[in-house]
Amino acid sequence: MKASVDMKFNVYCDETLPDLFTTTKPIDKRLMIGSLWIEAESKESIKTHIKELRQKYNCWGEIKWTKVSPSQEAFYLDLIDLFFSFGMQMRFRCIGVDPKQVNWAYHGNDKELGFYKFYYFLLEKWILDFNEYSIFCDVKVNRDLSRLNTLRDFLDRVNLNAYIERVQALPSREVVLIQMTDFLLGAASSQINNITHKNSAKIAVIEHLEKHLGHTIQPTVKNEDKFNVFNIRLDGGW
């Protein structure tokens, strides 16, 4: 029997460069998985603020890092301000995985299974006792249709005093907070993967985000609570 719940949280997840786990080409990049954590009671307020920015800038397309452009730069800069304006009611955590370090034998040579194990590593550290969590991932075609149920069961089993209400796949085009995750993850991935941009708007967004953070986007200490970047090391060391 789980303990009573103090607070409820929604977690929205997305990934970038997932093909790095399946390609045979040697690419010096990290697969990134990101998560946006919000207090459930703040969800509607956050969505309302995003809608107001859409109206202000007449920007109604899907929010995505790939769509950041000079014509929409002000809109995306304001999205960064919005993220920080909610303080600890809205937080971001991502994990970077170097596929060259992955020993697939530990995952039964099943790359899909390995992918969801890294999802577990992303989420588990921020699941705290006496809270309830609903986790929403962008729709992904899985060979094994039970992956998300298995992820939910493992998270719930390991966190004995927390409750994982669901792990559910939803189409990102219909869920603005998954879109927000994509946007923040794109900025983080750009810096972690040393991607050089010619797009002036993307450069401006990264600089604006780093100004809020007070430092460049880089791997953070474990207890960084607002914008946490975890480059998992699979080759040992500190």
TITORVEX-490771 format. One record per residue (C-alpha): x, y, z. Coordinates in pm, 1 decimal. Each point is the difference from the previous one (the first is absolute). Example, Ala and Ser with C-alpha at 12.3 -4.5 7.8 and 13.67 -1.06 7.14 Angstrom:
// residues 2
+----------+----------+----------+
!     east !    north !       up !
+----------+----------+----------+
!   1230.0 !   -450.0 !    780.0 !
!    137.0 !    344.0 !    -66.0 !
+----------+----------+----------+
***
This chain:
// residues 238
+----------+----------+----------+
!     east !    north !       up !
+----------+----------+----------+
!      0.0 !      0.0 !      0.0 !
!    143.6 !    337.1 !   -103.0 !
!     17.2 !    290.0 !    244.4 !
!   -240.2 !    291.6 !    -41.1 !
!     89.9 !    253.9 !   -269.9 !
!    113.1 !    353.3 !     88.5 !
!     42.9 !    148.5 !   -348.7 !
!    -75.1 !    -94.7 !   -359.2 !
!    239.2 !     59.1 !   -289.8 !
!    -24.5 !    -32.9 !   -376.1 !
!    313.9 !    -90.3 !   -195.0 !
!     26.4 !     54.6 !   -376.3 !
!    274.2 !   -180.9 !   -193.3 !
!    161.6 !      8.2 !   -342.1 !
!    326.8 !   -104.0 !   -160.5 !
!    238.6 !    122.5 !   -265.0 !
!    240.9 !   -196.0 !   -222.6 !
!   -160.8 !   -338.6 !     88.1 !
!    136.1 !   -146.8 !   -324.8 !
!    345.9 !     -0.5 !    159.0 !
!    -94.4 !   -331.8 !    162.1 !
!    -72.3 !   -166.9 !   -333.0 !
!    242.3 !    155.0 !   -248.6 !
!    316.2 !   -185.7 !    -95.3 !
!    182.0 !    323.2 !    -83.7 !
!    251.0 !    126.9 !    261.0 !
!   -147.2 !    334.1 !    112.9 !
!    152.1 !    197.3 !    284.9 !
!   -330.5 !    114.7 !    151.7 !
!   -214.7 !    -82.9 !    299.8 !
!   -356.9 !   -121.6 !     -7.9 !
!   -196.9 !    234.1 !    227.2 !
!   -318.2 !    -70.4 !    195.2 !
!   -173.0 !    294.7 !    167.2 !
!   -273.7 !     46.2 !    258.1 !
!   -206.9 !    298.1 !    110.8 !
!   -128.3 !    -31.1 !    357.9 !
!   -290.8 !    215.4 !    113.8 !
!   -224.3 !     11.5 !    304.1 !
!   -330.5 !   -139.5 !   -125.0 !
!   -195.6 !    290.4 !    142.7 !
!    210.0 !    241.3 !   -210.6 !
!    -68.0 !   -175.4 !   -331.7 !
!   -296.7 !    209.8 !   -110.6 !
!    169.0 !    325.4 !    100.6 !
!    310.5 !    -89.9 !   -202.2 !
!   -208.6 !    -96.3 !   -302.4 !
!   -193.8 !    327.0 !     27.2 !
!    322.7 !    202.1 !      4.0 !
!    126.1 !   -187.0 !   -307.4 !
!   -329.4 !     69.1 !   -176.3 !
!     33.0 !    369.7 !     82.4 !
!    347.9 !      3.4 !   -156.1 !
!   -137.2 !   -173.5 !   -308.3 !
!   -264.5 !    272.3 !    -28.2 !
!    252.8 !    276.8 !     60.1 !
!    230.4 !   -121.0 !   -277.7 !
!   -262.5 !   -171.1 !   -219.1 !
!    205.3 !   -317.3 !     27.5 !
!   -230.0 !   -302.9 !    -16.9 !
!    218.5 !   -272.7 !   -146.4 !
!    151.4 !   -284.8 !    197.2 !
!    265.9 !    118.3 !    244.6 !
!    323.6 !   -174.4 !    -98.4 !
!    371.5 !     71.5 !     10.6 !
!     19.6 !    -63.2 !   -374.4 !
!   -255.7 !    278.3 !    -56.5 !
!    192.3 !    272.3 !    184.1 !
!     54.5 !    267.2 !   -265.2 !
!     75.2 !    373.0 !    -17.1 !
!   -365.9 !     76.7 !    -74.7 !
!   -104.1 !   -172.3 !    326.7 !
!    302.3 !     89.9 !    211.7 !
!   -191.1 !    228.7 !    240.4 !
!   -258.7 !   -272.3 !     64.3 !
!    263.8 !   -258.3 !     89.4 !
!    193.9 !    244.2 !    217.7 !
!   -319.7 !     65.7 !    193.9 !
!    -49.4 !   -374.8 !     41.0 !
!    336.9 !    -10.9 !    175.6 !
!   -112.4 !    285.7 !    228.0 !
!   -323.4 !   -189.2 !     68.1 !
!    192.7 !   -312.6 !    100.5 !
!    199.6 !    194.1 !    258.1 !
!   -296.6 !    206.7 !    120.1 !
!   -161.2 !   -312.3 !    147.8 !
!    299.8 !    -72.0 !    223.1 !
!     -3.5 !   -352.6 !    143.3 !
!   -355.1 !    -55.9 !   -121.6 !
!    154.5 !    -80.3 !   -339.1 !
!    334.3 !   -179.0 !    -24.1 !
!    202.9 !   -173.4 !   -270.1 !
!    229.2 !   -300.3 !      7.2 !
!    176.2 !   -173.9 !   -288.2 !
!    242.0 !   -286.8 !    -41.0 !
!    267.0 !    -38.8 !   -266.5 !
!    111.8 !   -347.3 !   -107.8 !
!    309.2 !    -70.0 !   -210.0 !
!    -99.4 !   -306.8 !   -208.7 !
!    366.3 !    -93.7 !    -44.5 !
!     18.7 !    -68.4 !    374.9 !
!   -305.5 !   -229.0 !      9.8 !
!     72.7 !   -369.4 !     47.1 !
!   -308.7 !   -149.6 !   -161.4 !
!     67.6 !   -338.0 !    159.3 !
!   -126.6 !    151.2 !    327.3 !
!   -332.4 !     63.5 !   -176.3 !
!    -30.9 !   -339.5 !   -164.3 !
!    113.1 !    160.8 !   -327.1 !
!   -342.9 !    164.0 !     -5.8 !
!     48.2 !    368.7 !    -88.5 !
!   -364.3 !     84.1 !     64.6 !
!     29.1 !   -143.5 !    350.8 !
!    320.9 !    198.3 !     54.5 !
!   -173.7 !    318.7 !   -112.3 !
!   -270.6 !    -38.2 !    265.4 !
!    255.6 !    -82.2 !    268.0 !
!    148.8 !    343.6 !    -63.4 !
!   -349.5 !    146.2 !     28.9 !
!     -6.5 !   -163.5 !    344.4 !
!    332.0 !    162.5 !     95.7 !
!   -136.9 !    337.2 !   -112.1 !
!   -314.0 !    -21.5 !    213.0 !
!     86.5 !   -199.8 !    309.2 !
!    222.1 !    256.7 !    175.0 !
!   -271.3 !    267.1 !      8.9 !
!   -280.1 !   -222.8 !    127.3 !
!    -37.7 !     76.6 !    369.7 !
!   -190.6 !   -163.7 !    282.5 !
!   -364.7 !     85.9 !     67.1 !
!    -63.5 !    148.4 !   -345.0 !
!   -206.6 !   -121.2 !   -295.9 !
!    136.2 !     14.5 !   -355.2 !
!   -167.1 !    -15.0 !   -340.1 !
!    258.7 !    -38.7 !   -275.7 !
!    -74.9 !     79.7 !   -363.8 !
!    232.8 !    -95.9 !   -287.3 !
!    -17.5 !     88.5 !   -366.7 !
!   -142.6 !   -283.5 !   -209.3 !
!    270.7 !   -239.2 !   -116.9 !
!    -34.8 !   -319.1 !   -201.5 !
!    119.1 !   -283.7 !    225.0 !
!     57.5 !   -359.1 !    -99.1 !
!   -108.3 !   -103.6 !    350.8 !
!   -331.5 !    171.2 !     75.6 !
!     40.6 !    -52.4 !    375.4 !
!    304.7 !    229.9 !     36.4 !
!   -183.2 !    290.1 !    168.7 !
!   -192.1 !   -227.6 !    236.9 !
!    325.8 !   -168.6 !     96.3 !
!    165.7 !    338.3 !     58.8 !
!   -290.9 !    106.5 !    220.4 !
!     14.2 !   -324.5 !    201.2 !
!    375.0 !     31.0 !     61.0 !
!    -24.4 !    364.9 !    105.0 !
!   -289.2 !    -80.1 !    233.5 !
!    172.4 !   -305.4 !    147.0 !
!    329.8 !    176.4 !     71.8 !
!   -162.8 !    310.2 !    151.6 !
!   -192.8 !   -170.3 !    277.0 !
!   -144.0 !    317.4 !    153.3 !
!    -88.1 !    175.5 !   -325.8 !
!   -277.8 !    -84.3 !   -242.0 !
!     44.5 !    -15.3 !   -377.6 !
!   -355.2 !     53.9 !   -119.5 !
!     80.9 !    -55.8 !   -368.0 !
!    263.7 !     -3.6 !   -271.9 !
!   -186.3 !     84.2 !   -318.2 !
!     86.9 !     78.2 !   -362.4 !
!   -169.1 !    304.6 !   -154.3 !
!     52.6 !    168.2 !   -339.2 !
!    219.8 !    305.5 !     55.2 !
!   -194.3 !    205.3 !   -256.5 !
!   -294.4 !     -9.4 !    244.0 !
!    191.3 !     57.2 !    327.2 !
!    158.9 !    342.3 !     31.7 !
!    208.8 !    -99.5 !    303.5 !
!    167.3 !   -284.3 !   -192.1 !
!     71.1 !    264.6 !   -264.0 !
!    154.1 !    220.4 !    269.2 !
!    221.0 !   -293.9 !     97.3 !
!    113.1 !    -37.8 !   -361.5 !
!     93.4 !    368.5 !     -9.9 !
!    205.6 !     -3.2 !    321.7 !
!    161.8 !   -332.3 !    -89.5 !
!    102.9 !    131.9 !   -340.0 !
!    184.3 !    288.6 !    162.1 !
!    172.0 !   -233.0 !    247.2 !
!     91.9 !   -252.4 !   -268.8 !
!    152.0 !    274.6 !   -214.3 !
!    247.0 !     87.0 !    272.0 !
!     71.7 !   -349.2 !    128.6 !
!     58.1 !   -123.1 !   -355.4 !
!    199.0 !    309.4 !   -102.6 !
!   -234.0 !     77.4 !   -289.3 !
!     89.3 !    324.9 !   -175.5 !
!   -299.3 !    202.3 !   -116.5 !
!    -20.2 !    250.6 !   -281.8 !
!   -359.1 !     71.5 !    103.8 !
!     22.2 !    328.5 !    193.5 !
!   -323.6 !    -70.9 !    189.7 !
!    129.3 !   -329.7 !    139.8 !
!    320.7 !    173.1 !    106.8 !
!   -206.0 !    271.8 !    171.6 !
!   -218.8 !   -257.0 !    179.3 !
!    302.7 !   -190.2 !    132.2 !
!    163.3 !    322.6 !    118.1 !
!   -324.4 !    109.7 !    168.9 !
!    -36.9 !   -334.5 !    175.5 !
!    361.1 !     10.1 !    117.6 !
!    -47.9 !    356.2 !    126.6 !
!   -285.1 !   -122.6 !    219.9 !
!    208.6 !   -294.4 !    120.3 !
!    304.7 !    215.4 !     69.7 !
!    226.7 !   -248.5 !   -178.6 !
!     37.2 !   -185.1 !   -326.9 !
!   -215.7 !   -305.1 !    -63.6 !
!    214.8 !   -287.7 !    119.7 !
!    -21.8 !   -309.3 !    221.5 !
!   -118.2 !    112.2 !    342.8 !
!     42.7 !   -117.1 !    355.7 !
!   -249.0 !   -261.3 !    119.8 !
!   -197.8 !    242.6 !    216.1 !
!    -59.2 !    260.1 !   -273.9 !
!   -379.4 !     26.0 !     23.8 !
!   -108.5 !    242.8 !   -273.4 !
!    191.1 !   -102.2 !   -315.8 !
!    178.5 !   -327.7 !     62.4 !
!    227.6 !   -153.4 !   -264.4 !
!    131.7 !   -351.6 !     66.7 !
!    264.0 !   -143.5 !   -233.5 !
!     -5.7 !   -362.5 !    109.4 !
!    342.6 !   -165.6 !     -2.3 !
!     -5.5 !   -365.5 !    -95.7 !
!    376.1 !    -39.6 !    -12.7 !
!     57.6 !     51.0 !    371.3 !
!    178.9 !    286.3 !    170.6 !
!   -132.5 !    297.0 !    196.9 !
+----------+----------+----------+
***
